[in-house]
Structures are given as structure tokens and as C-alpha cells.
Amino acid sequence: MKLSRRIDNLPPYLFAEIDKKVAEKRAQGVDVISLGIGDPVEPTPQNIIDKLCEEANHPANHRYPSYYGLPAFRRSVADWYKKRFDVDLDPDTEVLPLIGSKEGLAHIDLAVLDPGDVTLIADPGYPNYTTGAILAGVNPVHVPLVEENDFLPDLEAIDAATARDAKMFLLNYPNNPTSAIATDGFFNDLVAWADKNRVIVGHDNPYSEITFDGYVAPSFLQYPGAKDVGVEFHSLSKTYNMTGWRIGWVCGNAKVVEALGRVKTHVDSGIFNAIQYAGIEALEGPQDIIQQMREIYARRRDMVMEALGKIGLSARTSKATIYVWVKVPEGYTSASFATHILNKAGVVVSPGNAYGPSGEGFIRICLSVKDDQLAVALQRIKDSL
Ligand SMILES: *Cc1c(COP(=O)(O)O)cnc(C)c1O
């Protein structure tokens, strides 16, 4: 049997590989603690669960959902953008629900690029940015995020030919995996650069609400002209501990939103209506969970920073996200350090190079693990060195 070249070019999905490694170690009797995957351990708030149960009992919700999402959910997203970012969105043409933002990120290339086209991808970045390109036969070109530039892309350093050929640029702030945040100046420059080079910006913003020390994260769409050049992906996954529910959206430029929506009508049949009603409850119901989770993650971040200080490892103190981006010590690569920690400490971290070549020299520690487990993991890492 012969499979496609596309599938040959598709690397194994990072987190599926990590899951496999954890399972192997556990089968050997090792008490593995995973700091590898960004997946909240705290439950979804009860009011959201109750709403799902209530709506699941309505037979009308058992039928195919609308391809373009429940109008009420789209309106709820638009209202939330207005209230939270002062961004105006037309719920009918500028908001499209997604089966988790990962789904939209995997399909966006099919909607806006042709085979052989060039797309720019922040490096390190969420693995799907690259694999979405590979699936569409698109040529992904990495734009490095380096510490000297605060893990922001240096737009001026993108050469003229690449900027001319590129049709899209996928990036994300607050950033996974580096936990960097972007300045207003950067976003304004990005809009101007994208406009000048006719590049579609896909900004991925799942961590806008997971911020610390008084920092308030922006939406890309709040910068003048942003809606003319791009879209923003967002999700309920991280904000409301809803990773398993699979609900997010893309919003912004109507042409891009319509194109992705058209692809999706042929690929899927939308999100279970009961989940969309629960999504409305998430956006419009009590918001206490956001502050609670900020406090939990900030406390864990502080635990990690203190432990790293004692171990002698260096990382920037993050102002957002559920990640700490740690420099590997002298004599290690990302992979060899992650392997060392797994074998000697029974702790899973993700190697930075798995997010792209510029991630080499780092590992990513994730804060989505209970405090006591985190404390044990940090102690074991310390003892292993
Ligand atoms: C978690 C995450 C996503 C995916 O979120 P879903 O809505 O659960 O698919 C997308 N982008 C980044 C950067 C993430 O960290």
C-alpha cells in the first residue's frame, strides 16, 4: 500500500508522542509527573456543566448544528469582544465557531493559500501552524523568536523576497511556548507590515485571560487596521478549563472568516448545540473562574521560578500563559535535557526544539498540574542534576 507524500512529511503530533512516552514509563512502574501538556487540571465551572446538561435534554439540540454556528453563540462572542477589547464584530460575517481553535488553525491554509504558496510561522510556535501548512501543500517558512528580541518576530529582518511571497503569518501572544507578551508597538508595526506586504495575519490568542501581576493582554483586532489584514483565533479551552469540550472561534476579516467557513462546511458539521449554549454560559455567566485560575497559575509560576533559581536554571518571569520557558544548562540540548529529566526524575517536560528550530536550547514547563505534584516534580528535577 502506498500512502501520500503529505502523510510522509507529517511529523508525529508532539503531544501524542509525549502521551506515548508517559504511558511507556508508567507501564515500567515509574510514577511519572507530566509538565508536558498545557491542559488545565481544574474542572470546568459548574454553571457551564449544568447548562450543557440542561441543553443536552432538548431534542432540538440532537440534530445537526448550523454549519456556521449558533447565531446566539456568535453574538455572545461579538459581545464579549466588545466588552473585553472594545472591538466591534459583526456576529454574522466576522465570527465563526470552531471545534476548538486547533481545528481552525489546521484548516486555515486550505482556505487562504494554494499549494506551493509560502506561509510564515512564528518559531518556536504551536505545532499545528506548521502541520496545517503541510496538509495543504503549503511551504512553511519559520520566523525566529529570539530572547534578544523579547521573543517577538523582527519584522524588519524578514527579507523583501520572503515578505513579498508570503501570503499568511501565524503567530500568538501571550505566547506558547515562550510565555512572552507583545507590546502595542509590535502589533501596530505588524498591521502596517502586513498591509504593506499583503500578508494575512492569523493571530492566535487563547491565553488572553491568563495573565498575571496586573498585565492585561490585548486582542490583535483592537489595533487600527487589523481587521483589514487578519483574523484572531480564540478559544474557551484555557480560559474556562474546557479543553475537552472542543469549542473556540475565529473572528475578524470577513473574507477570511467566510473562506474558512466554506472549507468547514465540507469537512465537519459544526459543534454540538448544547456545547455552544454552554459556551454562551461561559462567556456571559459568572467570571470568577478567571481570577481564581490567574491566582493558581501565578502561584505555580512563582514555585517554578523559585525552584529554578535554587537549581541554577534560568527563565524569564512570565506575565501570562501557563508556561515557563527554561534555558537548558551547558552541555545539554533541548532533547537531551528533556530525556535526562524523564529518565532521572520521572518528569515530562517538552523539548523546545519540538516547537521549531529556534526553540533549541530551551524546555517548556507547564503549570497545569496540582501544586503538590508540581512541588514533587521540581524537587525531583533538582535531585536529578
Ligand atoms: C491550546 C492552544 C490552542 C488550541 O486550543 P483549542 O481551542 O483547545 O483547540 C491553540 N493555540 C495555542 C497557542 C494553544 O496553546
The ligand as an SDF file (V2000), in Angstrom:
LIG
                    3D

 15 15  0  0  0  0  0  0  0  0999 V2000
   -4.1010   25.3470   23.4830 C   0  0  0  0  0  0  0  0  0  0  0  0
   -3.7470   26.1010   22.2700 C   0  0  0  0  0  0  0  0  0  0  0  0
   -4.5800   26.1000   21.1430 C   0  0  0  0  0  0  0  0  0  0  0  0
   -5.7320   25.1450   20.9560 C   0  0  0  0  0  0  0  0  0  0  0  0
   -6.7970   25.3600   21.6810 O   0  0  0  0  0  0  0  0  0  0  0  0
   -8.1400   24.5640   21.3830 P   0  0  0  0  0  0  0  0  0  0  0  0
   -9.1480   25.6280   21.2810 O   0  0  0  0  0  0  0  0  0  0  0  0
   -8.3200   23.6680   22.5610 O   0  0  0  0  0  0  0  0  0  0  0  0
   -8.0010   23.7920   20.1270 O   0  0  0  0  0  0  0  0  0  0  0  0
   -4.2510   26.9050   20.0640 C   0  0  0  0  0  0  0  0  0  0  0  0
   -3.1560   27.6580   20.0860 N   0  0  0  0  0  0  0  0  0  0  0  0
   -2.3140   27.6610   21.1300 C   0  0  0  0  0  0  0  0  0  0  0  0
   -1.1120   28.5170   21.0730 C   0  0  0  0  0  0  0  0  0  0  0  0
   -2.5740   26.8780   22.2500 C   0  0  0  0  0  0  0  0  0  0  0  0
   -1.7080   26.8720   23.2540 O   0  0  0  0  0  0  0  0  0  0  0  0
  1  2  1  0
  2  3  1  0
  2 14  2  0
  3  4  1  0
  3 10  2  0
  4  5  1  0
  5  6  1  0
  6  7  2  0
  6  8  1  0
  6  9  1  0
 10 11  1  0
 11 12  2  0
 12 13  1  0
 12 14  1  0
 14 15  1  0
M  END
$$$$
